[in-house]
Amino acid sequence: MLIGLALAAAGSIAFSGKAIIVKLAYRYGVDAVTLIMYRMLFALPLFAAMAWWASRGKPPLTRRDWLGIVWLGFTGYYLASFLDFWGLQYISASLERLILYLNPTLVLLLGWLLYQRRIGRLQALAMGVSYAGVLLVFGHEVRFDGWQTLAGAALVFGSAVSYAVYLVYSGEMVKRLGSLRLVGLATTVACLLCIGQFVVLRPIGVALEVAPQVISLSILNAVACTAAPVLMVMMAIERIGSGLAAQTGMVGPMSTILMGVWILGEPFNGWVAAGTVLVMAGVFLVTRYGGK
């Protein structure tokens, strides 16, 4: 139990560190297309190895399986990651993490829209509390940055929606292929899409002109904040279940805020504190009573 909780907490904190590393890399003048290309370039061997390991001794994939993997890789890892990186150019790491943390509420809403799944009163109230928290922090930031906060928040919210779509549609494939195999294959597809996007949109020479610090930060992002957390969370779910792992993951937003204050020098005030409490309380209730 303790090992599972530790893995879930460590995975959540590592995932949260991604925003900090991205914000640091932007200080060296790199753009989102180039930065996400480097992240996925260094992560590609790790995810390809994960897919190979999980596929050993398993039946070959059908054409339907491959179409599903490509779709999930596009929505869950390519589009969600790119919109997130792009949005981080305009908003703080704290606001980004709070928006992404709305993901369970978006999954609930998509289940209602697509499958007519009922949303209980407590769930609806919890969702309202979560969105009120995000709006509190958003309203505070928009007073200072105006359109940049609007654009960044919209992009990150689009990232959260894209990942929620992935979660909603991945259930059947997870049962058929297994979570590790599906994640390895879908993220491999996403890596190739990010690299291909760079080749189409940027001259190759741009990749050679980035500061050495961008390369170092991208390697750290790929290993410590991309591949390692995936494995840690998977191992945690095996030990303590998805529900408890999700609740333990509530350390994520707080760790991002603390790292943002300590490493990036982002402000921490009553608005951010109150918004964080509301978001975490609402998401806790949604995950706690999601099946009731």
LUMPA-490996 format. One record per residue (C-alpha): residue number from 1; x, y, z. Coordinates in pm, 1 decimal. Example, Ala and Ser with C-alpha at 12.3 -4.5 7.8 and 13.67 -1.06 7.14 Angstrom:
% LUMPA-490996
    n        xx        yy        zz
    1    1230.0    -450.0     780.0
    2    1367.0    -106.0     714.0
% end
This chain:
% LUMPA-490996
    n        xx        yy        zz
    1       0.0       0.0       0.0
    2     270.5     249.8     102.4
    3     473.5     172.8    -210.1
    4     167.6     228.2    -427.1
    5      87.9     560.9    -259.5
    6     449.6     671.4    -294.8
    7     453.0     579.7    -664.0
    8     126.6     765.3    -727.4
    9     251.0    1077.0    -546.9
   10     590.7    1068.7    -718.1
   11     429.7    1020.4   -1058.4
   12     194.2    1312.8   -1003.8
   13     475.3    1542.8    -890.2
   14     691.7    1438.1   -1184.9
   15     407.5    1504.1   -1429.4
   16     357.9    1845.3   -1271.0
   17     723.8    1931.8   -1321.3
   18     666.7    1937.2   -1696.6
   19     512.5    2284.1   -1684.8
   20     807.8    2419.1   -1487.5
   21    1059.7    2279.7   -1736.2
   22     862.6    2417.8   -2032.3
   23     847.2    2764.6   -1874.6
   24    1223.8    2752.9   -1811.5
   25    1291.1    2651.5   -2173.1
   26    1083.7    2941.5   -2306.4
   27    1330.9    3178.8   -2142.5
   28    1582.2    3077.8   -2411.3
   29    1365.8    3194.7   -2702.3
   30    1245.2    2856.0   -2827.6
   31     895.5    2820.0   -2975.5
   32     632.2    2557.9   -2890.0
   33     671.6    2357.2   -3213.5
   34    1045.9    2316.4   -3164.4
   35    1024.8    2253.1   -2791.9
   36     766.4    1977.4   -2812.6
   37     959.8    1819.5   -3100.2
   38    1267.8    1787.2   -2880.8
   39    1065.8    1649.9   -2589.8
   40     908.5    1381.9   -2808.6
   41    1232.3    1308.2   -2994.7
   42    1405.1    1212.7   -2670.4
   43    1096.4    1032.4   -2536.9
   44    1043.8     826.0   -2854.6
   45    1300.4     550.1   -2777.4
   46    1157.5     511.6   -2426.2
   47     797.7     476.7   -2542.3
   48     892.6     251.4   -2835.6
   49    1073.7      22.9   -2589.9
   50     768.8      29.6   -2362.9
   51     542.1     -69.7   -2652.6
   52     778.6    -351.2   -2756.5
   53     804.8    -485.8   -2400.9
   54     428.6    -482.9   -2346.1
   55     362.1    -645.6   -2686.3
   56     579.9    -953.7   -2630.3
   57     381.6   -1273.2   -2664.9
   58      61.2   -1083.1   -2744.6
   59    -151.1   -1137.8   -3057.3
   60     -79.7    -905.1   -3352.2
   61    -280.5    -587.6   -3386.2
   62    -568.9    -567.9   -3630.1
   63    -635.4    -280.3   -3869.2
   64    -906.9    -160.7   -3631.0
   65    -657.5    -165.7   -3343.8
   66    -410.0      48.0   -3537.7
   67    -677.7     301.1   -3634.8
   68    -777.6     328.9   -3269.2
   69    -416.1     367.9   -3157.4
   70    -353.7     644.2   -3412.8
   71    -670.2     826.6   -3305.8
   72    -586.4     800.6   -2935.9
   73    -224.5     899.8   -2998.1
   74    -345.4    1207.6   -3185.8
   75    -601.2    1323.8   -2929.5
   76    -450.4    1208.5   -2601.9
   77     -82.9    1280.4   -2648.4
   78     -10.1    1482.5   -2962.2
   79    -289.1    1741.5   -2965.0
   80    -320.5    1762.3   -2586.7
   81      55.1    1806.0   -2544.4
   82      94.8    2062.8   -2821.3
   83    -195.2    2279.2   -2700.4
   84     -55.9    2259.2   -2347.1
   85     294.8    2365.8   -2454.8
   86     150.7    2646.2   -2665.0
   87     -70.4    2769.5   -2382.7
   88     221.8    2778.5   -2138.7
   89     371.2    3058.4   -2346.4
   90      96.2    3286.4   -2214.8
   91     -10.3    3176.1   -1864.9
   92     153.3    3077.6   -1538.1
   93     236.4    2718.1   -1455.3
   94      -5.4    2739.5   -1160.7
   95    -307.0    2832.1   -1374.2
   96    -209.4    2571.9   -1634.4
   97    -205.2    2294.5   -1377.2
   98    -539.7    2398.0   -1228.1
   99    -703.1    2396.0   -1573.5
  100    -559.5    2053.7   -1658.4
  101    -674.4    1925.6   -1320.7
  102   -1034.1    1976.9   -1434.0
  103    -992.0    1662.6   -1645.6
  104   -1217.3    1434.4   -1433.6
  105   -1501.0    1685.3   -1466.0
  106   -1455.7    1695.8   -1843.7
  107   -1468.9    1316.1   -1861.5
  108   -1793.6    1331.2   -1664.7
  109   -1937.3    1591.7   -1903.6
  110   -1834.2    1394.3   -2211.4
  111   -1996.1    1082.8   -2065.8
  112   -2318.1    1282.6   -2026.8
  113   -2299.5    1429.1   -2378.5
  114   -2195.2    1112.8   -2562.9
  115   -2353.0     833.2   -2360.2
  116   -2630.3    1010.9   -2164.2
  117   -2470.1     908.0   -1836.1
  118   -2645.0    1077.2   -1546.1
  119   -2462.4    1342.7   -1344.5
  120   -2573.7    1346.7    -981.3
  121   -2640.0    1660.1    -779.9
  122   -2326.3    1618.6    -570.8
  123   -2117.8    1570.4    -884.0
  124   -2269.1    1881.1   -1045.7
  125   -2199.6    2081.7    -730.2
  126   -1841.6    1951.8    -717.3
  127   -1788.3    2048.2   -1080.8
  128   -1920.0    2396.8   -1011.5
  129   -1679.0    2434.1    -720.8
  130   -1384.8    2325.1    -939.1
  131   -1465.1    2566.5   -1220.4
  132   -1520.6    2847.9    -971.4
  133   -1165.7    2789.0    -844.3
  134   -1017.0    2809.8   -1193.6
  135   -1218.9    3121.7   -1273.0
  136   -1093.7    3282.3    -952.7
  137    -727.9    3240.3   -1050.6
  138    -804.2    3316.5   -1416.1
  139    -983.3    3640.2   -1326.0
  140    -687.2    3749.5   -1114.6
  141    -434.7    3684.2   -1394.3
  142    -644.2    3829.7   -1676.3
  143    -642.5    4169.6   -1503.4
  144    -267.3    4187.8   -1554.7
  145    -205.8    4007.0   -1884.8
  146    -535.4    4053.9   -2068.1
  147    -555.4    3874.1   -2401.6
  148    -248.2    3660.2   -2328.7
  149    -423.4    3500.0   -2032.5
  150    -737.6    3450.2   -2243.2
  151    -541.5    3284.9   -2524.2
  152    -328.3    3069.5   -2295.0
  153    -621.2    2953.3   -2083.1
  154    -822.0    2864.5   -2395.9
  155    -532.1    2660.8   -2537.0
  156    -472.8    2471.6   -2212.3
  157    -845.2    2409.5   -2170.0
  158    -843.8    2268.8   -2525.3
  159    -559.7    2041.8   -2414.3
  160    -767.2    1919.6   -2119.9
  161   -1066.1    1851.5   -2346.9
  162    -847.4    1662.2   -2594.2
  163    -707.8    1440.6   -2318.6
  164   -1056.1    1383.6   -2178.6
  165   -1164.7    1260.6   -2523.2
  166    -872.9    1018.1   -2512.6
  167    -978.0     888.4   -2170.2
  168   -1341.3     844.2   -2274.4
  169   -1258.4     648.8   -2589.1
  170    -963.3     449.2   -2455.3
  171   -1161.9     230.2   -2213.7
  172   -1244.6     -45.5   -2460.8
  173    -892.0     -56.9   -2605.0
  174    -732.6     -68.7   -2261.6
  175    -934.0    -382.9   -2184.1
  176    -833.3    -541.2   -2515.0
  177    -466.2    -438.8   -2542.0
  178    -365.4    -363.8   -2183.0
  179    -279.9     -20.6   -2046.2
  180      99.1     -37.8   -2084.9
  181      83.4    -161.5   -2444.0
  182    -174.5      99.7   -2542.4
  183      12.7     385.5   -2376.2
  184     342.1     278.2   -2534.5
  185     194.2     255.9   -2883.4
  186     -20.5     571.5   -2859.6
  187     264.4     782.3   -2726.0
  188     495.4     647.3   -2996.7
  189     242.6     768.7   -3254.5
  190     228.4    1107.2   -3079.3
  191     608.1    1135.5   -3082.0
  192     615.1    1074.7   -3457.6
  193     338.3    1331.9   -3511.7
  194     525.1    1598.7   -3312.9
  195     847.2    1531.7   -3502.0
  196     658.8    1536.1   -3833.4
  197     489.8    1864.1   -3739.1
  198     829.8    2024.7   -3685.2
  199     961.5    1896.6   -4020.0
  200     659.2    2044.6   -4199.9
  201     644.3    2380.8   -4017.5
  202    1007.8    2465.8   -3944.0
  203    1338.9    2455.4   -4136.7
  204    1563.3    2180.3   -4004.2
  205    1825.0    2442.2   -3921.5
  206    1599.7    2582.3   -3649.0
  207    1660.0    2270.5   -3441.0
  208    2034.8    2335.2   -3448.0
  209    2002.4    2695.9   -3335.1
  210    1843.0    2635.9   -2994.6
  211    2040.1    2703.5   -2678.4
  212    2215.6    2403.6   -2517.4
  213    1995.9    2454.9   -2210.8
  214    1688.6    2375.8   -2421.7
  215    1838.1    2037.1   -2512.4
  216    1918.3    1958.6   -2148.0
  217    1572.7    2063.8   -2030.9
  218    1407.5    1859.2   -2309.1
  219    1597.8    1546.6   -2208.0
  220    1493.9    1601.9   -1846.2
  221    1134.1    1658.2   -1958.1
  222    1129.9    1343.7   -2172.0
  223    1272.8    1116.2   -1903.3
  224    1168.1    1255.9   -1565.5
  225     838.9    1424.4   -1657.1
  226     709.6    1208.5   -1942.9
  227     821.6     845.3   -1949.1
  228     899.7     788.0   -1579.8
  229     566.0     921.4   -1447.7
  230     372.5     700.3   -1689.2
  231     542.7     392.6   -1546.1
  232     508.3     509.1   -1186.3
  233     135.9     577.6   -1218.7
  234      77.8     243.9   -1394.1
  235     263.3      61.7   -1116.5
  236      66.1     257.4    -854.6
  237    -267.1     164.3   -1014.3
  238    -167.4    -202.7   -1008.5
  239    -103.8    -179.0    -632.9
  240    -374.9      54.4    -499.9
  241    -631.3      88.6    -779.1
  242    -718.6     380.3   -1006.9
  243    -946.6     558.1    -757.4
  244    -691.6     589.0    -478.8
  245    -416.7     666.4    -729.4
  246    -627.8     953.3    -869.6
  247    -691.0    1094.2    -522.3
  248    -322.4    1069.8    -433.9
  249    -252.3    1260.8    -755.5
  250    -409.2    1566.3    -592.7
  251     -57.6    1657.5    -477.8
  252       9.1    1753.1    -841.4
  253    -141.1    2103.8    -851.6
  254      11.4    2200.1    -518.7
  255     355.6    2075.7    -623.4
  256     332.8    2278.2    -946.5
  257     241.5    2592.1    -754.0
  258     525.2    2542.3    -505.4
  259     779.0    2474.5    -782.6
  260     646.2    2773.9    -975.9
  261     704.2    3000.1    -674.4
  262    1042.4    2851.8    -588.8
  263    1193.8    2798.5    -936.5
  264    1009.8    3045.5   -1162.7
  265     939.6    3319.6    -911.9
  266     565.6    3310.7    -982.4
  267     348.8    3494.2    -726.1
  268     156.7    3306.0    -462.1
  269    -128.9    3501.6    -310.5
  270    -473.1    3456.7    -162.0
  271    -635.5    3430.4    -506.8
  272    -414.4    3139.0    -610.5
  273    -453.1    2969.2    -271.0
  274    -832.9    3000.7    -271.6
  275    -862.5    2886.2    -632.7
  276    -641.3    2585.1    -565.9
  277    -845.4    2479.7    -262.6
  278   -1170.3    2503.6    -461.6
  279   -1036.1    2307.2    -760.2
  280    -887.0    2031.8    -545.1
  281   -1199.9    2004.4    -331.3
  282   -1427.2    1983.7    -634.1
  283   -1213.0    1726.7    -815.5
  284   -1183.4    1519.7    -497.8
  285   -1562.3    1500.7    -473.0
  286   -1596.9    1416.3    -842.8
  287   -1344.7    1130.6    -818.5
  288   -1475.1    1018.0    -479.1
  289   -1837.6     995.7    -587.5
  290   -1786.3     946.0    -962.5
  291   -1956.4     610.5    -964.6
  292   -2251.6     705.3    -739.6
% end
